[in-house]
Amino acid sequence: MSIVEVKVPQLSESVAEATMLNWKKKAGEAVAIDEILIEIETDKVVLEVPAPAAGVLSEIIAGDGATVTADQVIAKIDTAAKASAAPAAAAPAPA
C-alpha cells in the first residue's frame, strides 16, 4: 500500500489560513492525477486542490468548512488500491 498525502497549497504571504469548501470526491472513490478534489477559500482567492497522484481517496482528514493552514495534510490517496465502487443498479424501464 502506498499512501500519498494531499496538502493545502502554499498560501500567499499575508494569508495565514483558509476555509475548505466542498469536497468533489468522497472517501473510497477513485481519483485521477490532477483531478480537482476540493476548493479552498482565503480572504483573497479560491484555490483548487488537485490530486497529486491517481488512486483511491482513502481518507479525508479536514472536512467541508474546516479551517486549514498551508502545507496541512487534508486527505490521503492510496495509489495501490482499487475503487470499491459497486456498479449502479440499472433503472427499470418505464412500462
C-alpha positions as CSV (number, residue, x, y, z in Angstrom):
1,M,0.0,0.0,0.0
2,S,1.4,3.4,-1.0
3,I,-0.2,6.5,0.6
4,V,0.2,9.9,-0.9
5,E,-0.7,12.9,1.2
6,V,-2.9,15.7,-0.2
7,K,-1.8,19.0,1.3
8,V,-3.1,22.6,1.3
9,P,-1.2,24.5,-1.3
10,Q,1.1,27.4,-0.3
11,L,-0.9,30.4,0.6
12,S,0.1,34.0,-0.1
13,E,2.4,35.7,2.4
14,S,-0.3,37.8,4.1
15,V,-2.7,34.9,4.4
16,A,-2.4,32.6,7.4
17,E,-5.4,30.3,6.9
18,A,-8.1,29.2,4.5
19,T,-11.5,27.5,4.6
20,M,-12.3,24.2,3.0
21,L,-15.3,24.5,0.6
22,N,-17.0,21.3,-0.8
23,W,-15.1,18.0,-1.4
24,K,-15.8,16.9,-5.0
25,K,-15.0,13.2,-4.1
26,K,-15.8,11.0,-1.1
27,A,-13.6,8.6,0.7
28,G,-13.4,5.3,-1.3
29,E,-13.8,6.9,-4.7
30,A,-11.2,6.7,-7.4
31,V,-9.3,9.9,-8.3
32,A,-7.1,10.7,-11.3
33,I,-3.9,12.6,-11.1
34,D,-4.5,16.4,-11.3
35,E,-8.3,15.9,-10.8
36,I,-9.7,18.7,-8.6
37,L,-10.6,17.3,-5.2
38,I,-11.7,20.5,-3.3
39,E,-11.6,24.2,-3.5
40,I,-10.1,26.2,-0.6
41,E,-11.1,29.8,0.0
42,T,-8.9,32.5,1.6
43,D,-10.0,36.1,2.1
44,K,-8.4,36.9,-1.3
45,V,-8.8,34.0,-3.6
46,V,-10.3,30.5,-4.1
47,L,-7.7,27.8,-4.8
48,E,-8.3,24.5,-6.4
49,V,-6.5,21.5,-4.9
50,P,-5.7,18.8,-7.5
51,A,-4.9,15.2,-6.7
52,P,-1.1,14.7,-6.5
53,A,-1.5,11.1,-7.7
54,A,-4.0,8.6,-9.1
55,G,-5.6,6.1,-6.8
56,V,-8.4,5.9,-4.3
57,L,-9.2,8.7,-1.8
58,S,-8.7,6.7,1.3
59,E,-9.2,9.3,4.0
60,I,-10.5,12.8,4.3
61,I,-8.8,14.5,7.3
62,A,-10.3,18.0,7.0
63,G,-13.9,18.2,6.1
64,D,-16.1,20.8,4.5
65,G,-15.9,24.1,6.3
66,A,-12.7,23.3,8.2
67,T,-10.1,26.0,8.7
68,V,-6.7,24.9,7.4
69,T,-3.1,26.3,7.0
70,A,-0.5,26.0,4.2
71,D,1.0,22.5,3.9
72,Q,-1.5,20.9,6.2
73,V,-2.5,17.4,5.3
74,I,-6.2,17.3,4.3
75,A,-6.6,13.9,2.8
76,K,-4.7,10.7,1.8
77,I,-4.7,8.8,-1.5
78,D,-3.9,5.1,-1.7
79,T,-2.2,4.7,-5.0
80,A,-2.3,0.9,-4.8
81,A,-6.0,0.5,-4.1
82,K,-8.8,0.0,-6.5
83,A,-12.1,1.9,-6.0
84,S,-14.8,-0.2,-4.2
85,A,-17.5,1.3,-6.5
86,A,-20.3,-1.2,-6.9
87,P,-22.0,-0.9,-10.3
88,A,-25.1,1.3,-10.1
89,A,-28.3,-0.6,-10.4
90,A,-30.0,-0.1,-13.7
91,A,-33.2,1.8,-13.5
92,P,-36.2,-0.2,-14.5
93,A,-37.6,0.6,-18.0
94,P,-40.8,2.6,-17.9
95,A,-43.9,0.5,-18.5
